[in-house]
Amino acid sequence: MQIIYLIVAAESDDKAFAAAESQLVRHYVKAPDVRETVLVEKKRLEKGTGFVIETKPAP
């Protein structure tokens, strides 16, 4: 199993999920089997805004 973190900017939750799916299709030759998609955090997006995504080391 592979965990993928994807950041998208969208006007609504529905558009965010659609954008996430679209990005996966564009990135991979064969789109991965997605088991779960979760909105983790909503933040205002402005010029100069940055976000850190922490991950756990692989076992």
All heavy atoms as TSV, in Angstrom:
chain	resi	resn	atom	element	x	y	z
A	1	MET	N	N	0.837	-1.175	0.000
A	1	MET	CA	C	0.000	0.000	0.000
A	1	MET	C	C	0.887	1.246	0.000
A	1	MET	O	O	1.881	1.307	0.701
A	1	MET	CB	C	-0.902	-0.006	1.238
A	1	MET	CG	C	-1.736	1.247	1.329
A	1	MET	SD	S	-2.911	1.275	2.700
A	1	MET	CE	C	-1.834	1.633	4.051
A	2	GLN	N	N	0.513	2.193	-0.795
A	2	GLN	CA	C	1.240	3.457	-0.877
A	2	GLN	C	C	0.324	4.582	-0.408
A	2	GLN	O	O	-0.850	4.628	-0.767
A	2	GLN	CB	C	1.669	3.723	-2.321
A	2	GLN	CG	C	2.414	5.021	-2.494
A	2	GLN	CD	C	2.804	5.278	-3.939
A	2	GLN	OE1	O	2.343	4.592	-4.851
A	2	GLN	NE2	N	3.638	6.256	-4.160
A	3	ILE	N	N	0.863	5.472	0.402
A	3	ILE	CA	C	0.109	6.639	0.841
A	3	ILE	C	C	0.556	7.838	0.010
A	3	ILE	O	O	1.754	8.084	-0.138
A	3	ILE	CB	C	0.330	6.917	2.337
A	3	ILE	CG1	C	-0.200	5.745	3.159
A	3	ILE	CG2	C	-0.351	8.222	2.744
A	3	ILE	CD1	C	0.089	5.856	4.636
A	4	ILE	N	N	-0.406	8.543	-0.544
A	4	ILE	CA	C	-0.118	9.704	-1.387
A	4	ILE	C	C	-0.747	10.925	-0.750
A	4	ILE	O	O	-1.915	10.910	-0.387
A	4	ILE	CB	C	-0.701	9.510	-2.801
A	4	ILE	CG1	C	-0.103	8.273	-3.455
A	4	ILE	CG2	C	-0.465	10.748	-3.654
A	4	ILE	CD1	C	-0.831	7.842	-4.704
A	5	TYR	N	N	0.034	11.968	-0.590
A	5	TYR	CA	C	-0.487	13.240	-0.086
A	5	TYR	C	C	-0.619	14.187	-1.263
A	5	TYR	O	O	0.335	14.387	-2.008
A	5	TYR	CB	C	0.450	13.828	0.970
A	5	TYR	CG	C	0.543	12.951	2.191
A	5	TYR	CD1	C	1.568	12.035	2.345
A	5	TYR	CD2	C	-0.430	13.028	3.173
A	5	TYR	CE1	C	1.632	11.216	3.453
A	5	TYR	CE2	C	-0.381	12.202	4.292
A	5	TYR	CZ	C	0.666	11.310	4.425
A	5	TYR	OH	O	0.716	10.499	5.524
A	6	LEU	N	N	-1.780	14.735	-1.445
A	6	LEU	CA	C	-2.068	15.592	-2.589
A	6	LEU	C	C	-2.700	16.877	-2.089
A	6	LEU	O	O	-3.629	16.844	-1.279
A	6	LEU	CB	C	-3.034	14.855	-3.523
A	6	LEU	CG	C	-3.519	15.577	-4.758
A	6	LEU	CD1	C	-2.362	15.845	-5.719
A	6	LEU	CD2	C	-4.579	14.738	-5.447
A	7	ILE	N	N	-2.197	17.998	-2.532
A	7	ILE	CA	C	-2.744	19.292	-2.135
A	7	ILE	C	C	-3.428	19.905	-3.344
A	7	ILE	O	O	-2.837	19.987	-4.423
A	7	ILE	CB	C	-1.631	20.227	-1.643
A	7	ILE	CG1	C	-0.946	19.612	-0.432
A	7	ILE	CG2	C	-2.190	21.610	-1.318
A	7	ILE	CD1	C	0.310	20.324	-0.016
A	8	VAL	N	N	-4.668	20.314	-3.158
A	8	VAL	CA	C	-5.401	20.985	-4.232
A	8	VAL	C	C	-6.046	22.252	-3.678
A	8	VAL	O	O	-6.345	22.334	-2.488
A	8	VAL	CB	C	-6.487	20.093	-4.872
A	8	VAL	CG1	C	-5.881	18.877	-5.532
A	8	VAL	CG2	C	-7.535	19.673	-3.878
A	9	ALA	N	N	-6.249	23.210	-4.535
A	9	ALA	CA	C	-6.977	24.433	-4.187
A	9	ALA	C	C	-8.269	24.423	-4.992
A	9	ALA	O	O	-8.248	24.224	-6.204
A	9	ALA	CB	C	-6.150	25.661	-4.530
A	10	ALA	N	N	-9.380	24.595	-4.302
A	10	ALA	CA	C	-10.676	24.558	-4.972
A	10	ALA	C	C	-11.673	25.441	-4.231
A	10	ALA	O	O	-11.477	25.772	-3.061
A	10	ALA	CB	C	-11.187	23.125	-5.032
A	11	GLU	N	N	-12.747	25.778	-4.930
A	11	GLU	CA	C	-13.769	26.652	-4.364
A	11	GLU	C	C	-14.754	25.922	-3.454
A	11	GLU	O	O	-15.451	26.550	-2.667
A	11	GLU	CB	C	-14.531	27.350	-5.485
A	11	GLU	CG	C	-13.665	28.283	-6.305
A	11	GLU	CD	C	-14.395	28.866	-7.499
A	11	GLU	OE1	O	-15.548	28.477	-7.746
A	11	GLU	OE2	O	-13.799	29.696	-8.183
A	12	SER	N	N	-14.832	24.598	-3.555
A	12	SER	CA	C	-15.764	23.832	-2.727
A	12	SER	C	C	-15.195	22.441	-2.484
A	12	SER	O	O	-14.246	22.018	-3.153
A	12	SER	CB	C	-17.127	23.716	-3.418
A	12	SER	OG	O	-17.022	22.881	-4.559
A	13	ASP	N	N	-15.787	21.721	-1.534
A	13	ASP	CA	C	-15.346	20.356	-1.254
A	13	ASP	C	C	-15.508	19.462	-2.477
A	13	ASP	O	O	-14.612	18.678	-2.804
A	13	ASP	CB	C	-16.139	19.771	-0.084
A	13	ASP	CG	C	-15.821	20.443	1.248
A	13	ASP	OD1	O	-14.916	21.301	1.292
A	13	ASP	OD2	O	-16.486	20.111	2.238
A	14	ASP	N	N	-16.645	19.566	-3.161
A	14	ASP	CA	C	-16.884	18.745	-4.356
A	14	ASP	C	C	-15.825	18.996	-5.423
A	14	ASP	O	O	-15.320	18.058	-6.039
A	14	ASP	CB	C	-18.273	19.018	-4.941
A	14	ASP	CG	C	-19.390	18.480	-4.058
A	14	ASP	OD1	O	-19.120	17.568	-3.253
A	14	ASP	OD2	O	-20.526	18.976	-4.191
A	15	LYS	N	N	-15.489	20.260	-5.633
A	15	LYS	CA	C	-14.471	20.598	-6.630
A	15	LYS	C	C	-13.095	20.116	-6.187
A	15	LYS	O	O	-12.264	19.751	-7.024
A	15	LYS	CB	C	-14.469	22.094	-6.905
A	15	LYS	CG	C	-15.691	22.547	-7.678
A	15	LYS	CD	C	-15.643	24.031	-7.979
A	15	LYS	CE	C	-16.891	24.459	-8.759
A	15	LYS	NZ	N	-16.866	25.873	-9.097
A	16	ALA	N	N	-12.842	20.105	-4.884
A	16	ALA	CA	C	-11.557	19.617	-4.375
A	16	ALA	C	C	-11.405	18.121	-4.647
A	16	ALA	O	O	-10.349	17.672	-5.089
A	16	ALA	CB	C	-11.440	19.902	-2.883
A	17	PHE	N	N	-12.468	17.345	-4.387
A	17	PHE	CA	C	-12.407	15.906	-4.661
A	17	PHE	C	C	-12.234	15.639	-6.157
A	17	PHE	O	O	-11.466	14.769	-6.556
A	17	PHE	CB	C	-13.657	15.203	-4.129
A	17	PHE	CG	C	-13.649	15.030	-2.630
A	17	PHE	CD1	C	-14.572	15.696	-1.840
A	17	PHE	CD2	C	-12.728	14.203	-2.015
A	17	PHE	CE1	C	-14.578	15.545	-0.467
A	17	PHE	CE2	C	-12.719	14.040	-0.630
A	17	PHE	CZ	C	-13.642	14.714	0.144
A	18	ALA	N	N	-12.938	16.382	-6.992
A	18	ALA	CA	C	-12.814	16.210	-8.446
A	18	ALA	C	C	-11.406	16.579	-8.907
A	18	ALA	O	O	-10.820	15.892	-9.752
A	18	ALA	CB	C	-13.857	17.066	-9.167
A	19	ALA	N	N	-10.848	17.641	-8.350
A	19	ALA	CA	C	-9.495	18.060	-8.725
A	19	ALA	C	C	-8.462	17.020	-8.289
A	19	ALA	O	O	-7.509	16.733	-9.019
A	19	ALA	CB	C	-9.171	19.418	-8.104
A	20	ALA	N	N	-8.657	16.436	-7.109
A	20	ALA	CA	C	-7.734	15.398	-6.634
A	20	ALA	C	C	-7.746	14.197	-7.570
A	20	ALA	O	O	-6.693	13.677	-7.955
A	20	ALA	CB	C	-8.114	14.972	-5.217
A	21	GLU	N	N	-8.919	13.761	-7.960
A	21	GLU	CA	C	-9.024	12.632	-8.893
A	21	GLU	C	C	-8.370	12.961	-10.229
A	21	GLU	O	O	-7.638	12.159	-10.801
A	21	GLU	CB	C	-10.487	12.263	-9.102
A	21	GLU	CG	C	-10.666	11.049	-9.983
A	21	GLU	CD	C	-12.121	10.629	-10.124
A	21	GLU	OE1	O	-12.975	11.097	-9.348
A	21	GLU	OE2	O	-12.392	9.823	-11.029
A	22	SER	N	N	-8.598	14.164	-10.718
A	22	SER	CA	C	-8.014	14.601	-11.981
A	22	SER	C	C	-6.483	14.610	-11.911
A	22	SER	O	O	-5.804	14.185	-12.848
A	22	SER	CB	C	-8.539	15.994	-12.328
A	22	SER	OG	O	-7.924	16.484	-13.486
A	23	GLN	N	N	-5.933	15.066	-10.801
A	23	GLN	CA	C	-4.477	15.102	-10.646
A	23	GLN	C	C	-3.880	13.701	-10.633
A	23	GLN	O	O	-2.825	13.467	-11.223
A	23	GLN	CB	C	-4.099	15.842	-9.354
A	23	GLN	CG	C	-4.344	17.329	-9.413
A	23	GLN	CD	C	-3.512	18.018	-10.479
A	23	GLN	OE1	O	-2.342	17.701	-10.680
A	23	GLN	NE2	N	-4.129	18.944	-11.179
A	24	LEU	N	N	-4.556	12.761	-9.977
A	24	LEU	CA	C	-4.057	11.382	-9.955
A	24	LEU	C	C	-4.052	10.776	-11.349
A	24	LEU	O	O	-3.106	10.089	-11.732
A	24	LEU	CB	C	-4.904	10.526	-9.013
A	24	LEU	CG	C	-4.730	10.811	-7.526
A	24	LEU	CD1	C	-5.749	10.020	-6.713
A	24	LEU	CD2	C	-3.318	10.485	-7.076
A	25	VAL	N	N	-5.102	11.027	-12.117
A	25	VAL	CA	C	-5.186	10.503	-13.484
A	25	VAL	C	C	-4.069	11.081	-14.343
A	25	VAL	O	O	-3.458	10.384	-15.150
A	25	VAL	CB	C	-6.576	10.810	-14.096
A	25	VAL	CG1	C	-6.600	10.527	-15.582
A	25	VAL	CG2	C	-7.649	10.002	-13.384
A	26	ARG	N	N	-3.765	12.352	-14.159
A	26	ARG	CA	C	-2.692	12.990	-14.951
A	26	ARG	C	C	-1.307	12.514	-14.538
A	26	ARG	O	O	-0.408	12.433	-15.359
A	26	ARG	CB	C	-2.740	14.510	-14.782
A	26	ARG	CG	C	-3.802	15.143	-15.614
A	26	ARG	CD	C	-3.634	16.635	-15.587
A	26	ARG	NE	N	-4.847	17.187	-15.006
A	26	ARG	CZ	C	-4.970	18.390	-14.528
A	26	ARG	NH1	N	-3.944	19.205	-14.516
A	26	ARG	NH2	N	-6.108	18.811	-14.044
A	27	HIS	N	N	-1.122	12.229	-13.252
A	27	HIS	CA	C	0.210	11.897	-12.732
A	27	HIS	C	C	0.629	10.460	-13.031
A	27	HIS	O	O	1.788	10.202	-13.307
A	27	HIS	CB	C	0.252	12.149	-11.220
A	27	HIS	CG	C	1.584	11.910	-10.608
A	27	HIS	ND1	N	2.621	12.821	-10.713
A	27	HIS	CD2	C	2.063	10.859	-9.898
A	27	HIS	CE1	C	3.676	12.334	-10.084
A	27	HIS	NE2	N	3.365	11.144	-9.577
A	28	TYR	N	N	-0.305	9.538	-12.947
A	28	TYR	CA	C	0.014	8.121	-13.115
A	28	TYR	C	C	-0.434	7.623	-14.486
A	28	TYR	O	O	-1.460	8.039	-14.996
A	28	TYR	CB	C	-0.685	7.280	-12.038
A	28	TYR	CG	C	-0.141	7.547	-10.653
A	28	TYR	CD1	C	-0.772	8.446	-9.810
A	28	TYR	CD2	C	1.008	6.907	-10.218
A	28	TYR	CE1	C	-0.263	8.701	-8.538
A	28	TYR	CE2	C	1.516	7.151	-8.945
A	28	TYR	CZ	C	0.880	8.048	-8.116
A	28	TYR	OH	O	1.377	8.300	-6.875
A	29	VAL	N	N	0.341	6.698	-15.050
A	29	VAL	CA	C	-0.044	6.076	-16.309
A	29	VAL	C	C	-1.366	5.338	-16.120
A	29	VAL	O	O	-2.287	5.450	-16.909
A	29	VAL	CB	C	1.049	5.098	-16.810
A	29	VAL	CG1	C	0.580	4.344	-18.035
A	29	VAL	CG2	C	2.336	5.858	-17.087
A	30	LYS	N	N	-1.453	4.580	-15.037
A	30	LYS	CA	C	-2.695	3.912	-14.648
A	30	LYS	C	C	-3.066	4.459	-13.273
A	30	LYS	O	O	-2.294	4.325	-12.322
A	30	LYS	CB	C	-2.503	2.396	-14.569
A	30	LYS	CG	C	-3.750	1.658	-14.157
A	30	LYS	CD	C	-3.505	0.148	-14.090
A	30	LYS	CE	C	-4.783	-0.537	-13.687
A	30	LYS	NZ	N	-4.785	-0.986	-12.323
A	31	ALA	N	N	-4.222	5.072	-13.174
A	31	ALA	CA	C	-4.636	5.678	-11.911
A	31	ALA	C	C	-4.670	4.620	-10.802
A	31	ALA	O	O	-5.154	3.510	-11.021
A	31	ALA	CB	C	-6.008	6.329	-12.055
A	32	PRO	N	N	-4.142	4.947	-9.621
A	32	PRO	CA	C	-4.135	3.970	-8.535
A	32	PRO	C	C	-5.544	3.703	-8.008
A	32	PRO	O	O	-6.449	4.512	-8.186
A	32	PRO	CB	C	-3.277	4.658	-7.462
A	32	PRO	CG	C	-3.370	6.107	-7.757
A	32	PRO	CD	C	-3.555	6.226	-9.243
A	33	ASP	N	N	-5.691	2.562	-7.361
A	33	ASP	CA	C	-6.957	2.207	-6.716
A	33	ASP	C	C	-7.037	3.009	-5.421
A	33	ASP	O	O	-6.306	2.731	-4.468
A	33	ASP	CB	C	-6.989	0.705	-6.431
A	33	ASP	CG	C	-8.269	0.277	-5.758
A	33	ASP	OD1	O	-9.303	0.951	-5.935
A	33	ASP	OD2	O	-8.239	-0.745	-5.043
A	34	VAL	N	N	-7.885	4.008	-5.386
A	34	VAL	CA	C	-7.989	4.889	-4.226
A	34	VAL	C	C	-8.951	4.282	-3.218
A	34	VAL	O	O	-10.115	4.031	-3.530
A	34	VAL	CB	C	-8.471	6.303	-4.651
A	34	VAL	CG1	C	-8.641	7.194	-3.433
A	34	VAL	CG2	C	-7.499	6.912	-5.648
A	35	ARG	N	N	-8.461	4.035	-2.027
A	35	ARG	CA	C	-9.303	3.456	-0.971
A	35	ARG	C	C	-9.998	4.537	-0.161
A	35	ARG	O	O	-11.078	4.324	0.357
A	35	ARG	CB	C	-8.460	2.605	-0.040
A	35	ARG	CG	C	-7.908	1.383	-0.714
A	35	ARG	CD	C	-7.175	0.534	0.270
A	35	ARG	NE	N	-6.577	-0.605	-0.414
A	35	ARG	CZ	C	-5.851	-1.498	0.182
A	35	ARG	NH1	N	-5.616	-1.406	1.470
A	35	ARG	NH2	N	-5.335	-2.495	-0.501
A	36	GLU	N	N	-9.352	5.688	-0.048
A	36	GLU	CA	C	-9.924	6.740	0.790
A	36	GLU	C	C	-9.367	8.091	0.365
A	36	GLU	O	O	-8.190	8.219	0.066
A	36	GLU	CB	C	-9.553	6.472	2.255
A	36	GLU	CG	C	-10.127	7.435	3.235
A	36	GLU	CD	C	-9.785	7.055	4.674
A	36	GLU	OE1	O	-8.716	6.451	4.893
A	36	GLU	OE2	O	-10.592	7.357	5.548
A	37	THR	N	N	-10.233	9.076	0.323
A	37	THR	CA	C	-9.836	10.454	0.083
A	37	THR	C	C	-10.404	11.287	1.222
A	37	THR	O	O	-11.587	11.169	1.543
A	37	THR	CB	C	-10.395	10.976	-1.259
A	37	THR	OG1	O	-9.931	10.129	-2.315
A	37	THR	CG2	C	-9.932	12.393	-1.536
A	38	VAL	N	N	-9.556	12.083	1.840
A	38	VAL	CA	C	-9.966	12.825	3.027
A	38	VAL	C	C	-9.549	14.286	2.897
A	38	VAL	O	O	-8.438	14.586	2.473
A	38	VAL	CB	C	-9.294	12.225	4.284
A	38	VAL	CG1	C	-9.680	13.003	5.526
A	38	VAL	CG2	C	-9.639	10.768	4.438
A	39	LEU	N	N	-10.473	15.174	3.255
A	39	LEU	CA	C	-10.113	16.582	3.401
A	39	LEU	C	C	-9.564	16.733	4.813
A	39	LEU	O	O	-10.281	16.537	5.786
A	39	LEU	CB	C	-11.335	17.484	3.239
A	39	LEU	CG	C	-11.921	17.598	1.843
A	39	LEU	CD1	C	-13.176	18.457	1.882
A	39	LEU	CD2	C	-10.917	18.202	0.892
A	40	VAL	N	N	-8.296	17.065	4.917
A	40	VAL	CA	C	-7.673	17.144	6.229
A	40	VAL	C	C	-7.816	18.535	6.818
A	40	VAL	O	O	-8.142	18.704	7.969
A	40	VAL	CB	C	-6.181	16.738	6.153
A	40	VAL	CG1	C	-5.495	16.940	7.479
A	40	VAL	CG2	C	-6.060	15.297	5.700
A	41	GLU	N	N	-7.582	19.523	6.003
A	41	GLU	CA	C	-7.588	20.873	6.537
A	41	GLU	C	C	-7.930	21.861	5.440
A	41	GLU	O	O	-7.484	21.723	4.309
A	41	GLU	CB	C	-6.196	21.192	7.093
A	41	GLU	CG	C	-6.156	22.368	7.985
A	41	GLU	CD	C	-4.825	22.470	8.719
A	41	GLU	OE1	O	-4.115	21.465	8.825
A	41	GLU	OE2	O	-4.521	23.565	9.168
A	42	LYS	N	N	-8.713	22.830	5.799
A	42	LYS	CA	C	-9.036	23.896	4.863
A	42	LYS	C	C	-8.307	25.144	5.322
A	42	LYS	O	O	-8.390	25.515	6.489
A	42	LYS	CB	C	-10.535	24.175	4.834
A	42	LYS	CG	C	-11.367	23.044	4.322
A	42	LYS	CD	C	-12.820	23.454	4.351
A	42	LYS	CE	C	-13.708	22.325	3.904
A	42	LYS	NZ	N	-15.109	22.722	3.894
A	43	LYS	N	N	-7.549	25.753	4.423
A	43	LYS	CA	C	-6.818	26.974	4.744
A	43	LYS	C	C	-6.981	27.978	3.624
A	43	LYS	O	O	-7.154	27.619	2.467
A	43	LYS	CB	C	-5.331	26.675	4.938
A	43	LYS	CG	C	-5.034	25.892	6.178
A	43	LYS	CD	C	-3.565	25.931	6.463
A	43	LYS	CE	C	-3.289	25.331	7.814
A	43	LYS	NZ	N	-1.962	25.640	8.276
A	44	ARG	N	N	-6.879	29.220	4.005
A	44	ARG	CA	C	-6.931	30.298	3.021
A	44	ARG	C	C	-5.660	30.250	2.177
A	44	ARG	O	O	-4.564	30.111	2.708
A	44	ARG	CB	C	-7.048	31.641	3.738
A	44	ARG	CG	C	-7.240	32.795	2.803
A	44	ARG	CD	C	-7.498	34.063	3.587
A	44	ARG	NE	N	-8.679	33.946	4.427
A	44	ARG	CZ	C	-9.900	34.256	4.036
A	44	ARG	NH1	N	-10.109	34.685	2.816
A	44	ARG	NH2	N	-10.921	34.133	4.865
A	45	LEU	N	N	-5.808	30.372	0.883
A	45	LEU	CA	C	-4.675	30.330	-0.029
A	45	LEU	C	C	-4.404	31.730	-0.549
A	45	LEU	O	O	-5.258	32.350	-1.171
A	45	LEU	CB	C	-5.000	29.381	-1.199
A	45	LEU	CG	C	-3.895	29.101	-2.177
A	45	LEU	CD1	C	-2.730	28.411	-1.476
A	45	LEU	CD2	C	-4.393	28.218	-3.297
A	46	GLU	N	N	-3.238	32.238	-0.234
A	46	GLU	CA	C	-2.829	33.573	-0.659
A	46	GLU	C	C	-1.397	33.522	-1.139
A	46	GLU	O	O	-0.676	32.561	-0.871
A	46	GLU	CB	C	-2.948	34.555	0.513
A	46	GLU	CG	C	-4.354	34.704	1.056
A	46	GLU	CD	C	-4.397	35.571	2.310
A	46	GLU	OE1	O	-3.338	35.961	2.820
A	46	GLU	OE2	O	-5.515	35.855	2.770
A	47	LYS	N	N	-0.966	34.561	-1.810
A	47	LYS	CA	C	0.408	34.655	-2.261
A	47	LYS	C	C	1.357	34.517	-1.079
A	47	LYS	O	O	1.137	35.126	-0.037
A	47	LYS	CB	C	0.632	36.028	-2.901
A	47	LYS	CG	C	1.261	35.992	-4.239
A	47	LYS	CD	C	1.458	37.384	-4.764
A	47	LYS	CE	C	1.663	37.300	-6.234
A	47	LYS	NZ	N	1.915	38.598	-6.822
A	48	GLY	N	N	2.367	33.677	-1.223
A	48	GLY	CA	C	3.352	33.503	-0.167
A	48	GLY	C	C	2.962	32.494	0.903
A	48	GLY	O	O	3.718	32.240	1.821
A	49	THR	N	N	1.772	31.896	0.784
A	49	THR	CA	C	1.336	30.900	1.759
A	49	THR	C	C	2.064	29.584	1.517
A	49	THR	O	O	2.229	29.168	0.369
A	49	THR	CB	C	-0.186	30.668	1.641
A	49	THR	OG1	O	-0.860	31.899	1.821
A	49	THR	CG2	C	-0.671	29.674	2.675
A	50	GLY	N	N	2.491	28.943	2.574
A	50	GLY	CA	C	3.146	27.650	2.460
A	50	GLY	C	C	2.615	26.701	3.517
A	50	GLY	O	O	2.124	27.143	4.557
A	51	PHE	N	N	2.697	25.414	3.269
A	51	PHE	CA	C	2.189	24.415	4.198
A	51	PHE	C	C	3.201	23.294	4.320
A	51	PHE	O	O	3.873	22.932	3.354
A	51	PHE	CB	C	0.861	23.841	3.717
A	51	PHE	CG	C	-0.186	24.903	3.488
A	51	PHE	CD1	C	-0.457	25.364	2.219
A	51	PHE	CD2	C	-0.867	25.449	4.556
A	51	PHE	CE1	C	-1.403	26.347	2.010
A	51	PHE	CE2	C	-1.811	26.445	4.357
A	51	PHE	CZ	C	-2.087	26.891	3.074
A	52	VAL	N	N	3.310	22.726	5.507
A	52	VAL	CA	C	4.212	21.599	5.754
A	52	VAL	C	C	3.347	20.360	5.982
A	52	VAL	O	O	2.394	20.391	6.749
A	52	VAL	CB	C	5.090	21.862	7.001
A	52	VAL	CG1	C	5.910	20.636	7.325
A	52	VAL	CG2	C	5.968	23.077	6.775
A	53	ILE	N	N	3.704	19.279	5.317
A	53	ILE	CA	C	3.017	18.008	5.502
A	53	ILE	C	C	4.026	17.054	6.123
A	53	ILE	O	O	5.016	16.709	5.497
A	53	ILE	CB	C	2.492	17.440	4.172
A	53	ILE	CG1	C	1.506	18.407	3.548
A	53	ILE	CG2	C	1.874	16.065	4.381
A	53	ILE	CD1	C	1.053	18.008	2.180
A	54	GLU	N	N	3.775	16.667	7.359
A	54	GLU	CA	C	4.680	15.735	8.042
A	54	GLU	C	C	4.236	14.308	7.755
A	54	GLU	O	O	3.048	14.019	7.705
A	54	GLU	CB	C	4.651	15.982	9.547
A	54	GLU	CG	C	5.238	17.323	9.929
A	54	GLU	CD	C	5.343	17.495	11.420
A	54	GLU	OE1	O	5.807	16.546	12.095
A	54	GLU	OE2	O	4.972	18.558	11.907
A	55	THR	N	N	5.196	13.426	7.550
A	55	THR	CA	C	4.885	12.024	7.302
A	55	THR	C	C	5.663	11.164	8.280
A	55	THR	O	O	6.674	11.585	8.838
A	55	THR	CB	C	5.263	11.619	5.866
A	55	THR	OG1	O	6.661	11.810	5.689
A	55	THR	CG2	C	4.508	12.439	4.843
A	56	LYS	N	N	5.181	9.959	8.476
A	56	LYS	CA	C	5.877	9.003	9.332
A	56	LYS	C	C	6.819	8.194	8.451
A	56	LYS	O	O	6.494	7.889	7.307
A	56	LYS	CB	C	4.884	8.071	10.000
A	56	LYS	CG	C	3.957	8.769	10.949
A	56	LYS	CD	C	2.964	7.794	11.554
A	56	LYS	CE	C	2.008	8.545	12.447
A	56	LYS	NZ	N	0.983	7.663	12.979
A	57	PRO	N	N	7.992	7.827	8.952
A	57	PRO	CA	C	8.910	7.002	8.163
A	57	PRO	C	C	8.274	5.645	7.860
A	57	PRO	O	O	7.501	5.122	8.669
A	57	PRO	CB	C	10.143	6.839	9.048
A	57	PRO	CG	C	9.903	7.619	10.277
A	57	PRO	CD	C	8.515	8.177	10.259
A	58	ALA	N	N	8.610	5.108	6.717
A	58	ALA	CA	C	8.115	3.783	6.340
A	58	ALA	C	C	8.690	2.737	7.279
A	58	ALA	O	O	9.853	2.823	7.666
A	58	ALA	CB	C	8.485	3.471	4.906
A	59	PRO	N	N	7.887	1.735	7.658
A	59	PRO	CA	C	8.387	0.692	8.583
A	59	PRO	C	C	9.428	-0.183	7.949
A	59	PRO	O	O	9.567	-0.341	6.804
A	59	PRO	CB	C	7.142	-0.106	8.935
A	59	PRO	CG	C	6.092	0.261	7.952
A	59	PRO	CD	C	6.523	1.537	7.303
